[in-house]
Amino acid sequence: MYQNWIDLGLKKGITDLEVFAVRNKSLKLSVYQNKLDQHVQSDVESITIRGIYENKLSTVRFENLSDSNVDHLLDQLKANAKALTVVEPAIIFEGSESYPEVKDELFDFGSIPVIQKIDLLKNLEQKILANSSVTQVQSSIYQEVDTETTLVNSKGLHLSRHNTYAYAYAIGVFQKDDDIKTAYDIKLAKNFNEFDINQMAETTVTKGVAMLGGTSIRSGEYPVVFSNEMFADILEVFSSIFSGEAAYRNMTFLKDKVNQQIAGSDINLVDDPLHPDAHFKTGFDDEGVACSKRYIVENGVFKGFNHNLKTAAIFKEKPTGNGFRGGISTTNFFLEPQEKDFDTLISDIKDGVYITDMVGLHAGVKTVSGEFSLQASGFKIKNGKLDHPVKMIVVSGNFFEAINRVKGIGSDLKFGLSGVGSPSVYVESLMIGGGA
């Protein structure tokens, strides 16, 4: 079918043509107070056609296309190209020399009866409610996704990938006197049998109870340790500064910093599409370029930007396999761990702060300058041990300064659902605004 569309486009005078199709099947369930309150099932195919006409690259997107209206959309693609006034590289990729083999488990979540998935949520809700500090469970969510991607173009490229996964969590509300907190633990599974509701409930309860009774602290500069999840969130927010698009538009401090020292020598930032601990693996980007492991920052030295076809042509470099969703993004982007366990990492801190939660990660961050100021909570570190929870604090600093003041990196690498990962990170000092 797709090849017929390409043939039709070429007959219409389109120089080169590409069809990028994604079929996404999903199921979402939600339980509240032991009753199913949401059951949403979808099966959608979204298609992007890119074509070069009069040396300009144009794009049309649609859902659930049939052969009957392809003719009209190809005419629309030509009209869009004629209307373009910005001259940028127009490239349909002929393919990489080779592609990595992706070994990923494909579990048929649809083979599990829906009632079994609902029971998982009901049991998770009840196990969390069994704790005396829990006043309610706001919601229990289960979602499964089955995604098939196909890329075909007029240069003979034909690639496909397939991914299945599911995740579940429940949001518990915890209270002690007037102090109220929420906590949850998202479990992503590649096989339904990986869901362990006892472990999920225990982790949720442990998180929630530990946060109760928090106090503020005196404002000042403190040694700060970010949990693996929180530093991964910071990396995710700042990942755009490593994009060739940001360099092209002068939206990154790193514009002229390639092969320069930008961080401490312990900092290694890696993009690895096949990392064994990551949730998702991919062998090619949305433009058909093979993905591969790359050091973006190695021993503190910035090695170069992530590129799609357009920015690679602009900077006269090779594409890096980071062309996704019409832009540039990382695959599995992470800070390389070291050998210190958490207890060792904080053992020499006499008076510090351990950050386990942050709010306002987009509003409180200026990616170009590196400045950040974020509401946070966590725990006081006293004499090398976690002492008591802290809340109502603001952690402030500069990303570029922080990665030059890292005193320790943990061994506890963890990837989030976004594909960004980090171990716990000890920064020598940051400003903490407290209420005391």
Buried (B, 14 or more C-beta within 10 A) or exposed (E): EBEEBBEBBBEBEBBBBBBBBBBBBBBBBBBBEEEBEEEEEEEEBBBBBBBBBEEBBBBBEBEEBEEEEBEEBBEBBBEBBEEBEEEEEBBBBEBBEEBBEBEBEEBEBEEBEBEEBBEBBBBBBBBBBEBEBBEBBEBBBBBBBBBBBBBBBBBEBEBEBEBBBBBBBBBBBBBEEEBEBBBBBBBBBBBBEEBEBEEBBBBBBEBBBBBBEBBBBEBEEBBBBBBBBBBBBBBBBBBBBBBBBBBBEEBBBBBEBBEEBBBBEBBBBBBBBBBEEBBBBBBBBBBBBBBBEBBBBBEBBBBBBBBBBBBBBBBEBEBBBBBBEEBBBBBBBBBBBBEBEBEEBBBEBEEBBBBBBBEEBEEBBEBBEBBBBBBBBBBBBBEBEBBEBBBBBBBBBBBBBBBBBBBBBBBBBBBBEBBBBBBBBBBBBBBBBBEE
